[in-house]
Amino acid sequence: MRPLPALLLLLALLPGLAAAETLRVGTWKTAQTIQPFFYHEFLPAPLTAEVFAFTNPVDQKTALLAGSLDLAGTTLAHAIQSAVLGQPVVLVAALCHKSSALVVGRDSPIRAITDLRGRRVGYAPGTMHEILLRETLLRAGLDAERDLTLVRVDFFDMGTALARGSIDGFLSGEPLPSLAVARGYGRILAYPYFAETMGTINAGLLVTRATIANHPDRVQALVTAHARATETLIRDRDRWLGRAADFGTPRPVLEQAVANMELTWRMDDTFVRQLKQLGERMQRLGLIDRQPDYDQLVDRRFVDHANEQLR
């Protein structure tokens, strides 16, 4: 009798062996949202991950609700907006903190936030960066609608617009601020964080309520993989930035930006308090008309269990 090939022999011995199951994850190709590109190393067999790169959180959330993704990155501001609209999304882990900066021209006479009066400032509507910009202006006594001109600019066009003089400044996420400095046309005016209220929170990971109800084991596997990937990259900065450089940003720029980026996964009491403060700021700024049900929006069971597994 001819011997079976090794693979067939294995299948014969293990008739119950499960086929690989691919989980679909959406994120951005940035250093601060890089963890999903490492999930495959930490997911238990037969699970694996396929990562899809997006350029904005709205598209990720849309794909999630359509069933095209199992897990999606989002800004926390967009998560709050989605919950206010009654969409069945749930935050199951944090993704990153910090990563924002307000940039002006390198040789600009603008030296303080109040110097933005009468200027043109680029922003991306509906993002965390818009909220941070409006909050920064408000605290400086500037009315965003009357005292200056806010100009809608795509993130990837902000540097070009500043270098050409089409705008006098912009507020966006890394690595664009550090690129502006490295390429000689920009200067950091401020890091728009507010320790006493919303702190440095930025982005998180969403699933749908149906996924939690029908596949809690998948959600747990993804969150635990996210936690392990995050902790691995925090410990190994060379691996973190080396992989991030593959996205197109030069390694020296990432080295400059890294102090303004924080990988994370935990959602503790402070995180929830700051999330609620963010929601209050959004309502005060007129970006939402009411607060969401935070008990429905945030589910900490998965990060809590991941924390136990990592001990």
ABEGO torsion letter per residue (X at the ends): XBBBBAAAAAAAABAABBBBBBBBBBBBBBAAAAAAAAAAAABBOABBBBBBBBABAAAAAAAAAAGABABBBBBAAAAAAAAAAGBBBBBABBABBEGBBBBBBAABABABAAAABGBBBBBBBGBAAAAAAAAAAAAAGBBAAAABBBBBBBAAAAAAAAAAGABABBBBBOAAAAAAAAAGABBBABBBBBAABAEABABBBBBBAAAAAABAAAAAAAAAAAAAAAAAAAABAAAAAAAAAAAGBBAAAAAAAAAABBBBABBBAAAAAAAAAAAAAAAAAGABABBBBAAAABBAAAAAAAAAAAX
